[in-house]
Amino acid sequence: MINVNGEQVDQMVGKTLTDLLKVKTDMMQNVVVELNGEIIHRDQLDTKILVENDHVELISFVGGG
């Protein structure tokens, strides 16, 4: 299992961060991904493979006025 924003998520071990984003959000362009305390650049999302006990934070940016 991995931890995403404080929630236990199974069936994502061995998948990429891109796979996780497709499941968890529909606004991939407005999300910053932190993996185990490290900000992951967008060009690395396809190559970072999730492993057991990873901690992921998905941070969304919302505009408004």
C-alpha positions in Angstrom: 0.0 0.0 0.0 1.0 3.6 -0.5 -0.2 6.7 1.3 -1.8 9.5 -0.7 -2.7 12.7 1.1 -3.0 10.7 4.3 -5.2 8.0 2.8 -4.1 4.4 2.4 -4.3 3.3 -1.3 -3.8 -0.2 -2.6 -3.2 -1.6 -6.0 -0.8 1.3 -7.0 2.5 -0.4 -6.1 4.4 -0.9 -9.3 2.5 1.8 -11.1 3.8 5.2 -12.1 3.0 8.6 -10.7 1.1 9.3 -13.9 -1.0 6.3 -13.4 -1.8 7.5 -9.9 -2.8 11.0 -11.1 -5.1 9.5 -13.7 -7.0 7.7 -10.9 -6.9 10.5 -8.3 -7.5 13.7 -10.3 -8.9 15.0 -13.6 -6.9 18.2 -13.5 -3.3 16.9 -14.0 -2.1 20.3 -15.2 -2.9 22.0 -11.9 -1.3 19.4 -9.5 2.2 19.4 -7.9 3.3 15.9 -6.8 5.5 15.3 -3.7 6.9 11.8 -3.3 8.5 11.0 0.1 9.1 14.7 0.8 10.6 15.5 -2.7 8.8 17.6 -5.4 8.7 15.6 -8.6 9.2 17.4 -11.9 6.4 16.8 -14.4 8.9 15.2 -16.9 9.6 12.4 -14.2 6.0 11.4 -13.6 6.1 8.7 -16.2 9.3 7.1 -14.8 8.8 7.3 -11.0 7.5 3.9 -10.0 5.6 3.6 -6.7 6.8 1.2 -4.1 5.4 -0.1 -0.9 5.0 2.5 1.9 5.6 5.5 -0.4 4.1 8.8 0.8 2.5 11.0 -1.9 1.1 14.4 -1.6 -1.0 15.8 -4.4 -1.2 19.6 -4.1 -3.8 21.3 -6.3 -3.8 25.0 -7.3 -7.1 26.7 -7.7 -7.6 30.1 -9.1 -10.2 32.6 -7.9 -10.8 36.1 -7.1 
